[in-house]
Amino acid sequence: MEQNEICDLVLQSQNGSREAFGELVRQFEPTVFAIAVRRLRNEADAAELTQDVFIQAMRKLGQLRQPERFAGWLRRITVRMAINRAVRRPPEIASDPVVFSAVRCERQSPLDDLMSRERATDVWGGLKRLRDLDRKTLVAFYVEGQSLIEMSDRFQSPVGTIKRRLHTARIRLKDELSQMLQPA
């Protein structure tokens, strides 16, 4: 189809001719579908998007001021809508039920539980050896789960100071724990 014929069909469609718009759909549907498949990598989604593109084009056709640019305008609509659909669509993950049966929950053994408790005891012992402000800072952040802003209010210090205190307190706790673990 020549450019003049496309322009005439666009103008007729803008004036309300459904037949002219139907002819535009017939002419450009393969192109729109090809772009959609290339973007979405799924023929069913591409077919659905193709319909949506032409519905959108029909609604917005009155805004097209240069009928000779219809093909490029339609391609832009297709690409934009394909990107939107791909971004909003959750990733499809198909798994065989056999895969799920092979996944096992790792249970902790009594030894693992004992080791975890022993590490927690060591950390709390190291915290007790720290200065009061270092201990309170670490406990507020890591145990109580306070945000930097909440800690700033609690300790009446700027957020930057709280960050520096956390950094310093972590280093001091690391030193305490390494001294506790060194053989005497």
LUMKOL-373459 format. One line per 8 residues: their letters; for each residue x negated, y, z of N, C-alpha, C, O. Coordinates in Angstrom, 2 decimals, decimal comma. Atoms other than C-alpha are relative to their C-alpha. Layout:
N
A) X Y Z X Y Z X Y Z X Y Z  ...
***
This chain:
184
MEQNEICD) -0,85 -1,18 0,00 0,00 0,00 0,00 -0,90 1,24 0,00 -1,89 1,30 0,73  0,80 -1,21 0,14 -1,35 3,40 -0,95 0,31 1,01 1,09 1,34 0,93 1,77  -0,12 -1,02 -1,05 -1,83 6,37 1,34 1,28 0,83 -0,16 1,94 1,16 0,83  -1,21 -0,80 0,23 1,00 8,35 -0,30 1,26 -0,75 0,44 2,17 -0,15 1,02  -1,16 0,79 -0,40 3,46 5,52 0,26 0,10 -0,08 1,53 1,20 0,00 2,08  0,00 0,05 -1,46 2,42 5,25 3,92 0,50 1,33 0,57 1,31 1,35 1,49  -0,43 -1,32 -0,46 2,86 9,02 4,37 1,51 0,16 -0,18 2,19 0,68 0,71  -1,45 -0,10 0,24 6,34 8,84 2,80 0,78 -0,82 1,01 1,80 -0,37 1,52
LVLQSQNG) -0,68 0,86 -0,97 7,33 5,95 5,07 -0,04 0,62 1,40 0,94 0,54 2,15  0,11 -0,65 -1,32 6,06 7,82 8,14 0,98 1,16 0,08 1,69 1,31 1,08  -0,92 -1,15 -0,01 7,99 10,95 7,20 1,46 -0,46 0,07 2,25 0,11 0,81  -1,37 0,54 -0,04 11,16 8,92 6,54 0,31 -0,55 1,40 1,41 -0,37 1,92  -0,19 0,55 -1,35 10,69 7,13 9,88 0,19 1,11 1,02 1,01 0,99 1,93  -0,15 -1,13 -0,92 10,27 10,44 11,66 1,37 0,65 -0,14 1,88 1,26 0,80  -1,35 -0,54 0,22 13,58 11,49 10,12 1,09 -1,01 0,35 2,27 -0,75 0,11  -1,00 0,94 -0,50 15,28 8,39 11,56 0,26 -1,22 -0,84 1,18 -1,98 -0,53
SREAFGEL) -0,22 1,17 0,86 15,01 5,77 8,82 -0,60 -1,25 0,64 -1,82 -1,39 0,76  0,46 1,27 -0,59 14,84 2,34 10,45 -0,63 -0,90 -1,07 -1,57 -1,65 -0,79  0,54 0,82 1,07 14,19 0,70 7,11 -1,45 0,38 -0,29 -2,30 -0,48 -0,50  1,37 -0,46 0,26 11,10 2,85 6,56 -0,93 -0,45 1,13 -2,05 -0,89 0,87  0,83 0,44 -1,11 9,81 2,05 10,04 -0,22 -1,52 -0,06 -1,32 -2,01 0,24  0,13 1,45 0,16 10,49 -1,66 9,43 -1,06 -0,35 -1,03 -1,80 -1,31 -0,86  1,02 0,23 1,03 8,35 -1,46 6,30 -1,40 0,30 0,56 -2,36 -0,41 0,24  1,29 -0,29 -0,65 5,54 0,18 8,33 -0,42 -1,16 0,90 -1,58 -1,55 0,94
VRQFEPTV) 0,29 1,14 -0,87 5,80 -2,67 10,82 -0,51 -1,17 -0,84 -1,51 -1,79 -0,49  0,41 1,12 0,86 5,56 -5,26 8,04 -1,41 0,22 -0,55 -2,19 -0,72 -0,67  1,31 -0,28 0,58 2,52 -3,53 6,57 -1,13 -0,06 1,04 -2,23 -0,54 0,74  1,08 -0,15 -0,98 0,58 -2,96 9,80 -0,01 -1,07 1,09 -0,92 -1,10 1,91  -0,05 1,03 -1,05 1,63 -5,92 11,96 -1,24 -0,91 0,00 -1,77 -1,19 1,07  1,21 0,84 -0,03 -1,30 -8,13 10,83 -1,22 0,72 0,60 -2,01 0,11 1,32  1,13 -0,78 -0,53 -3,79 -5,37 11,65 0,11 0,16 1,51 -0,86 -0,05 2,23  -0,22 -0,19 -1,44 -2,27 -4,65 15,06 -0,24 -1,33 0,73 -0,88 -1,35 1,78
FAIAVRRL) 0,17 1,30 -0,62 -2,15 -8,37 15,86 -1,48 -0,39 0,07 -1,94 -0,91 1,08  1,44 0,34 0,03 -5,80 -8,85 14,83 -0,77 0,77 1,07 -1,62 0,21 1,75  0,67 -0,81 -1,04 -6,94 -5,99 17,08 0,35 -0,54 1,38 -0,51 -0,67 2,25  -0,46 0,50 -1,29 -4,85 -7,36 19,95 -0,67 -1,33 0,35 -1,09 -1,54 1,48  0,64 1,30 -0,25 -6,25 -10,89 19,57 -1,47 0,20 0,34 -2,00 -0,45 1,25  1,42 -0,25 -0,23 -9,79 -9,56 19,42 -0,23 0,55 1,42 -1,21 0,20 2,07  0,13 -0,61 -1,34 -9,25 -7,56 22,63 0,43 -0,94 1,12 -0,23 -1,01 2,15  -0,59 0,80 -1,08 -7,12 -10,01 24,63 -0,45 -1,46 0,00 -0,38 -2,13 1,03
RNEADAAE) 0,45 1,39 0,15 -8,48 -13,34 23,32 1,09 -1,01 0,37 0,80 -2,07 0,92  -1,12 0,90 -0,28 -5,03 -14,90 23,65 1,10 0,36 -0,99 1,59 1,49 -0,99  -0,97 -0,29 1,06 -2,57 -15,20 20,78 1,37 0,34 0,54 2,05 1,21 -0,02  -1,33 -0,28 -0,56 0,57 -15,24 22,95 0,05 1,43 0,56 1,01 2,16 0,33  0,06 -1,37 -0,51 -0,50 -12,06 24,75 -0,10 1,01 -1,14 0,49 2,09 -1,07  0,16 -0,91 1,14 -1,51 -10,50 21,43 1,33 0,19 -0,73 1,63 1,30 -1,16  -1,31 -0,13 0,66 1,91 -11,24 19,91 0,93 0,90 0,81 1,65 1,73 0,25  -0,82 -0,85 -0,87 3,63 -9,66 22,89 -0,46 1,45 -0,06 0,35 2,37 -0,13
LTQDVFIQ) 0,54 -1,36 0,07 1,32 -6,66 22,78 0,35 0,64 -1,34 0,64 1,84 -1,39  -0,34 -0,53 1,32 1,99 -6,25 19,04 1,41 0,59 0,01 1,64 1,68 -0,52  -1,36 -0,53 -0,11 5,69 -5,86 19,76 0,03 1,28 0,82 0,69 2,26 0,45  0,03 -1,18 -0,87 4,97 -3,41 22,58 -0,61 1,21 -0,71 -0,17 2,34 -0,53  0,65 -1,09 0,74 2,69 -1,37 20,31 0,99 0,66 -0,95 1,05 1,88 -1,04  -0,95 -0,58 0,96 5,40 -0,94 17,68 1,16 0,70 0,71 1,70 1,68 0,19  -1,03 -0,71 -0,78 7,98 -0,01 20,32 -0,54 1,36 0,42 0,14 2,38 0,31  0,63 -1,26 -0,41 5,57 2,61 21,64 -0,16 0,93 -1,20 0,08 2,13 -1,09
AMRKLGQL) 0,17 -0,81 1,21 4,83 3,81 18,10 1,32 0,60 -0,44 1,38 1,76 -0,85  -1,31 -0,50 0,39 8,53 4,13 17,35 0,42 1,17 0,91 0,97 2,17 0,44  -0,36 -1,05 -0,96 9,04 6,21 20,50 -0,81 1,28 -0,21 -0,29 2,39 -0,08  0,92 -1,15 0,09 6,04 8,47 19,86 -0,22 0,50 -1,42 -0,99 1,44 -1,63  0,24 -0,35 1,39 6,24 8,72 16,07 0,26 1,48 -0,28 -0,39 2,08 -1,14  -0,29 -1,42 0,19 7,73 12,20 16,30 -1,16 0,91 0,38 -1,22 2,05 -0,07  1,15 -0,80 -0,43 4,50 13,41 17,94 -1,15 -0,02 -1,01 -2,09 0,78 -0,90  1,05 0,09 1,02 2,37 12,39 14,95 0,18 1,14 -0,99 1,16 1,18 -1,74
RQPERFAG) -0,12 -1,19 0,86 1,73 15,65 13,09 -0,59 -0,20 -1,38 -0,21 0,49 -2,32  0,64 0,25 1,30 -0,40 14,26 10,28 0,31 -1,44 -0,42 -0,38 -2,37 -0,01  -0,40 1,35 0,40 1,35 11,29 8,64 -1,10 -0,81 -0,67 -1,10 -2,04 -0,59  1,08 0,73 0,66 -1,78 10,41 6,67 -0,94 -0,68 1,00 -1,75 -1,52 0,62  0,84 0,61 -1,04 -3,45 9,47 9,98 0,73 -1,10 0,77 0,29 -1,50 1,85  -0,81 1,00 -0,69 -0,81 6,89 10,89 -0,80 -1,25 0,35 -0,69 -1,75 1,47  0,73 1,26 -0,23 -3,14 3,87 10,55 -0,97 0,14 1,19 -1,01 -0,73 2,05  0,93 -0,23 -1,10 -5,80 5,30 12,88 0,72 0,23 1,31 0,29 -0,24 2,37
WLRRITVR) -0,83 -0,28 -1,18 -3,14 6,54 15,31 0,53 -1,32 0,58 0,52 -1,52 1,79  -0,53 1,30 -0,43 -1,62 3,05 15,44 -1,11 -0,88 0,59 -0,88 -1,60 1,56  1,14 0,77 -0,54 -5,04 1,46 15,99 -0,36 0,48 1,40 -0,63 -0,33 2,29  0,31 -0,55 -1,32 -5,72 3,81 18,93 1,02 -0,44 1,03 0,66 -0,78 2,16  -1,05 0,48 -0,92 -2,38 2,90 20,50 -0,25 -1,46 0,35 -0,15 -1,85 1,51  0,23 1,43 -0,21 -3,19 -0,78 20,06 -1,18 -0,23 0,95 -1,08 -1,00 1,91  1,19 0,18 -0,84 -6,66 -0,53 21,58 0,29 0,45 1,43 -0,06 -0,26 2,38  -0,30 -0,52 -1,35 -5,45 1,59 24,52 0,91 -0,95 0,76 0,66 -1,25 1,93
MAINRAVR) -0,94 0,90 -0,68 -2,56 -0,74 25,30 -0,66 -1,36 0,29 -0,36 -1,97 1,32  0,71 1,27 -0,25 -4,80 -3,83 24,97 -0,93 0,13 1,20 -1,01 -0,77 2,03  0,88 -0,23 -1,15 -7,30 -2,35 27,39 0,82 0,06 1,28 0,46 -0,56 2,29  -0,85 -0,09 -1,19 -4,53 -1,47 29,83 0,49 -1,38 0,42 0,48 -1,71 1,61  -0,52 1,34 -0,33 -3,10 -4,97 29,63 -1,11 -0,88 0,54 -0,89 -1,61 1,50  1,10 0,84 -0,47 -6,48 -6,64 30,04 -0,44 0,39 1,41 -0,79 -0,48 2,21  0,41 -0,46 -1,32 -7,31 -4,51 33,07 1,03 -0,39 1,05 0,67 -0,77 2,17  -1,06 0,27 -0,97 -3,96 -5,08 34,76 0,30 -1,49 0,16 0,89 -1,90 1,15
RPPEIASD) -0,30 1,43 -0,04 -3,75 -8,80 33,99 -0,99 -0,69 0,94 -2,20 -0,50 0,82  0,91 0,73 -0,87 -5,15 -11,02 36,74 -0,73 -1,07 -0,79 -0,18 -1,62 -1,75  0,74 1,02 0,73 -7,84 -13,41 35,59 0,67 -1,36 0,14 1,13 -1,74 1,22  -0,62 1,32 -0,02 -6,52 -16,81 34,64 -1,05 -1,04 0,34 -2,10 -1,12 -0,30  0,92 1,05 -0,41 -8,19 -19,68 36,40 0,79 -1,30 0,04 1,67 -1,49 0,87  -0,67 1,30 0,05 -7,05 -23,14 35,49 -0,94 -1,03 0,58 -2,09 -1,16 0,16  0,82 1,04 -0,62 -8,32 -25,95 37,66 0,77 -1,30 0,04 1,98 -1,33 0,26  -0,57 1,33 -0,07 -7,71 -29,62 37,57 0,21 -0,36 1,48 -0,66 -0,06 2,30
PVVFSAVR) -0,23 0,37 -1,40 -6,15 -30,98 40,80 -1,13 -0,85 0,59 -1,35 -0,84 1,80  1,12 0,81 -0,48 -9,11 -33,37 41,02 -1,07 0,89 0,62 -1,73 0,51 1,59  0,99 -0,93 -0,53 -11,33 -30,35 41,59 0,34 0,37 1,43 -0,54 0,41 2,29  -0,40 -0,38 -1,34 -9,31 -29,33 44,63 -0,17 -1,14 0,99 -0,47 -0,91 2,16  0,16 1,13 -0,91 -9,43 -32,83 46,08 -1,46 -0,21 0,37 -1,76 -0,78 1,41  1,42 0,16 -0,27 -13,21 -32,75 45,85 -0,52 1,04 0,98 -1,58 0,85 1,58  0,42 -1,05 -0,92 -13,43 -29,57 47,91 0,32 -0,45 1,41 1,45 -0,81 1,73  -0,20 0,41 -1,39 -13,90 -30,39 51,53 -0,33 1,17 0,91 -1,25 1,94 0,64
CERQSPLD) 0,29 -1,01 -1,00 -13,79 -28,10 54,48 -1,15 -0,52 0,86 -1,07 -1,60 1,45  1,13 0,39 -0,83 -17,10 -28,24 56,21 0,36 0,29 1,46 0,63 1,43 1,83  -0,27 -0,16 -1,43 -16,48 -28,81 59,88 -1,32 0,09 0,72 -2,32 -0,53 0,35  1,22 -0,12 -0,79 -18,99 -27,79 62,43 -0,11 -1,19 0,94 0,87 -1,64 1,54  0,25 1,09 -0,93 -20,53 -30,54 64,40 -0,16 0,59 1,40 -0,32 1,80 1,54  0,24 -0,52 -1,36 -20,89 -30,26 68,18 -1,35 0,70 0,11 -1,49 1,66 0,86  1,31 -0,65 -0,04 -24,54 -29,40 67,59 0,07 1,41 -0,58 -0,54 2,34 -0,05  -0,17 -1,33 0,60 -23,55 -26,51 65,29 0,68 0,96 0,98 0,28 2,12 1,10
DLMSRERA) -0,69 -0,83 -0,99 -21,16 -25,22 67,95 -0,96 0,42 1,11 -0,97 1,58 1,53  0,95 -0,28 -1,06 -23,88 -25,45 70,59 -1,02 1,05 -0,44 -1,35 1,97 0,31  0,99 -0,95 0,53 -26,37 -23,60 68,39 0,61 1,40 -0,14 -0,04 2,40 0,17  -0,67 -1,30 0,13 -23,84 -20,83 67,66 0,14 0,67 1,35 -0,12 1,86 1,48  -0,15 -0,57 -1,34 -23,14 -20,35 71,35 -1,34 0,43 0,56 -1,43 1,46 1,23  1,33 -0,34 -0,50 -26,85 -20,35 72,14 -0,50 1,30 -0,65 -1,08 2,15 0,03  0,39 -1,25 0,68 -27,50 -17,66 69,50 0,75 1,19 0,58 0,17 2,25 0,81  -0,80 -1,08 -0,58 -24,63 -15,56 70,89 -0,52 0,37 1,38 -0,58 1,55 1,72
TDVWGGLK) 0,55 -0,26 -1,33 -26,08 -15,91 74,39 -1,30 0,77 -0,11 -1,55 1,71 0,65  1,26 -0,71 0,21 -29,49 -14,82 73,10 0,25 1,45 -0,39 -0,41 2,36 0,12  -0,29 -1,38 0,44 -27,99 -11,76 71,36 0,51 0,83 1,18 0,07 1,96 1,37  -0,51 -0,75 -1,16 -26,05 -10,74 74,48 -1,12 0,25 1,01 -1,14 1,30 1,65  1,15 -0,22 -0,89 -29,23 -11,23 76,54 -0,87 1,13 -0,51 -1,35 1,96 0,27  0,78 -1,09 0,58 -31,10 -8,98 74,12 0,70 1,33 0,16 0,05 2,35 0,41  -0,76 -1,24 -0,18 -28,33 -6,39 74,32 -0,12 0,53 1,43 -0,22 1,73 1,64  0,10 -0,43 -1,41 -28,55 -6,34 78,13 -1,34 0,64 0,30 -1,45 1,45 1,22
RLRDLDRK) 1,34 -0,56 -0,22 -32,26 -5,49 77,88 -0,17 1,37 -0,64 -1,14 2,08 -0,35  0,09 -1,31 0,67 -31,59 -2,43 75,71 0,41 1,12 0,94 1,03 0,91 1,97  -0,47 -1,19 -0,73 -31,09 1,09 76,96 1,51 0,08 -0,13 2,08 -0,47 -1,07  -1,45 -0,08 -0,07 -27,49 1,93 77,80 0,60 0,56 -1,30 1,56 0,00 -1,82  -0,55 -0,62 1,21 -26,91 4,19 74,78 -0,14 -0,91 -1,21 0,77 -0,99 -2,03  0,19 0,94 1,12 -28,39 1,64 72,33 1,02 -1,13 0,09 1,65 -1,48 -0,92  -0,95 1,09 -0,19 -26,24 -1,15 73,80 1,42 0,45 -0,31 2,14 -0,24 -1,02  -1,36 -0,49 0,24 -23,06 0,95 73,78 0,24 0,27 -1,48 1,33 0,03 -2,00
TLVAFYVE) -0,12 -0,29 1,43 -23,71 2,02 70,19 0,20 -1,29 -0,80 1,10 -1,37 -1,64  -0,11 1,26 0,72 -24,22 -1,54 68,93 1,31 -0,71 0,31 1,94 -1,26 -0,59  -1,24 0,67 -0,38 -21,26 -2,93 70,88 1,20 0,70 -0,63 2,12 0,05 -1,11  -1,12 -0,75 0,58 -18,95 -0,15 69,67 0,15 -0,33 -1,49 1,26 -0,50 -1,98  -0,07 0,22 1,44 -19,85 -0,78 66,03 0,25 -1,47 -0,35 1,15 -1,77 -1,14  -0,04 1,40 0,42 -20,34 -4,54 65,82 1,01 -0,85 0,76 1,60 -1,76 0,19  -0,92 0,82 -0,78 -18,19 -5,93 68,63 1,41 0,58 -0,02 2,39 -0,13 -0,27  -1,31 -0,65 -0,06 -15,37 -3,39 68,94 0,50 0,40 -1,38 1,69 0,69 -1,55
GQSLIEMS) -0,40 -0,30 1,37 -15,36 -2,66 65,20 0,36 1,46 -0,24 1,15 1,76 -1,13  -0,30 -1,42 0,19 -15,26 1,12 65,55 -0,69 0,52 -1,25 -1,79 0,08 -1,61  0,60 -0,64 1,17 -15,89 3,22 62,47 -1,00 1,05 0,47 -1,04 1,41 1,64  0,97 -1,04 -0,34 -18,65 5,80 62,34 0,71 1,26 0,50 0,21 1,95 1,39  -0,76 -1,18 -0,42 -16,04 8,54 62,69 0,54 -0,18 1,41 0,48 0,74 2,23  -0,48 0,27 -1,36 -14,49 6,90 65,75 -1,14 0,08 1,01 -0,98 0,61 2,11  1,15 -0,07 -0,89 -17,93 6,52 67,26 -0,47 1,43 0,18 -0,91 1,82 1,26  0,37 -1,40 -0,08 -18,68 10,14 66,46 0,85 0,72 1,04 0,34 1,52 1,83
DRFQSPVG) -0,90 -0,60 -0,99 -15,63 11,17 68,47 -0,32 -0,52 1,41 -0,37 0,25 2,36  0,25 0,62 -1,31 -16,40 8,73 71,30 -1,28 0,51 0,64 -1,29 0,83 1,82  1,30 -0,41 -0,53 -20,05 9,72 71,69 -0,24 1,51 -0,13 -1,28 2,02 0,30  0,08 -1,46 0,20 -19,40 13,38 70,77 -1,31 0,39 -0,70 -2,05 1,26 -0,25  1,19 -0,25 0,81 -22,15 13,33 68,15 0,39 -0,04 -1,47 1,36 -0,69 -1,83  -0,29 0,06 1,44 -22,22 13,92 64,40 -0,21 -1,41 -0,55 -0,95 -2,21 0,02  0,08 1,31 0,63 -21,86 10,92 62,10 -1,45 -0,34 -0,35 -1,87 -1,49 -0,18  1,40 0,23 0,34 -25,46 11,30 60,93 -0,80 -0,48 1,21 -1,66 -1,35 1,08
TIKRRLHT) 0,68 0,42 -1,23 -26,67 10,98 64,53 0,39 -1,43 0,36 -0,45 -2,21 0,80  -0,47 1,35 -0,29 -24,53 7,87 65,00 -0,70 -1,00 -0,91 -1,10 -2,08 -0,46  0,69 0,89 0,94 -26,06 6,32 61,87 -1,45 -0,23 0,44 -1,95 -1,35 0,42  1,40 0,11 -0,46 -29,57 7,06 63,17 -0,08 -0,85 1,26 -0,98 -1,67 1,39  -0,02 0,81 -1,24 -28,69 5,60 66,59 0,19 -1,48 -0,31 -0,47 -2,33 0,27  -0,23 1,40 0,38 -27,35 2,42 64,98 -1,28 -0,62 -0,58 -1,64 -1,74 -0,24  1,23 0,49 0,62 -30,51 2,05 62,92 -1,06 -0,27 1,06 -1,69 -1,33 1,07  1,01 0,14 -1,05 -32,77 2,60 65,91 0,36 -1,14 0,95 -0,51 -1,92 1,33
ARIRLKDE) -0,43 1,04 -0,92 -30,72 0,32 68,17 -0,17 -1,39 -0,62 -0,55 -2,32 0,08  0,20 1,29 0,66 -30,82 -2,50 65,59 -1,48 -0,41 0,03 -1,81 -1,58 0,27  1,44 0,29 -0,03 -34,61 -2,25 65,41 -0,42 -0,42 1,40 -1,17 -1,38 1,56  0,35 0,34 -1,38 -34,89 -2,30 69,21 0,54 -1,37 0,39 -0,13 -2,13 1,08  -0,56 1,32 -0,29 -32,56 -5,32 69,44 -0,81 -1,09 -0,68 -1,07 -2,14 -0,10  0,82 0,97 0,73 -34,60 -7,14 66,80 -1,31 -0,23 0,75 -1,75 -1,38 0,88  1,24 0,14 -0,76 -37,77 -6,45 68,81 0,24 -0,80 1,28 -0,57 -1,66 1,63  -0,33 0,74 -1,23 -36,12 -7,70 72,01 0,19 -1,48 -0,28 -0,32 -2,33 0,44
LSQMLQPA) -0,26 1,40 0,33 -34,92 -10,89 70,33 -1,28 -0,72 -0,41 -1,46 -1,89 -0,07  1,25 0,66 0,42 -38,32 -11,60 68,78 -0,90 -0,22 1,20 -1,62 -1,21 1,23  0,80 0,21 -1,23 -40,00 -11,14 72,19 0,56 -1,17 0,81 -0,20 -1,92 1,42  -0,63 1,09 -0,76 -37,48 -13,54 73,77 -0,34 -1,36 -0,62 -0,49 -2,35 0,09  0,23 1,26 0,69 -38,18 -16,20 71,13 -1,47 -0,40 -0,09 -1,79 -1,55 -0,42  1,43 0,33 0,07 -41,99 -15,99 71,27 -0,37 -0,89 1,19 0,07 -0,67 2,31  0,42 0,86 -1,11 -43,61 -18,75 73,29 -0,90 0,76 0,96 -1,69 1,61 0,55  0,78 -0,71 -1,02 -45,17 -17,58 76,54 -1,34 -0,65 0,22 -2,12 -0,18 1,05
***
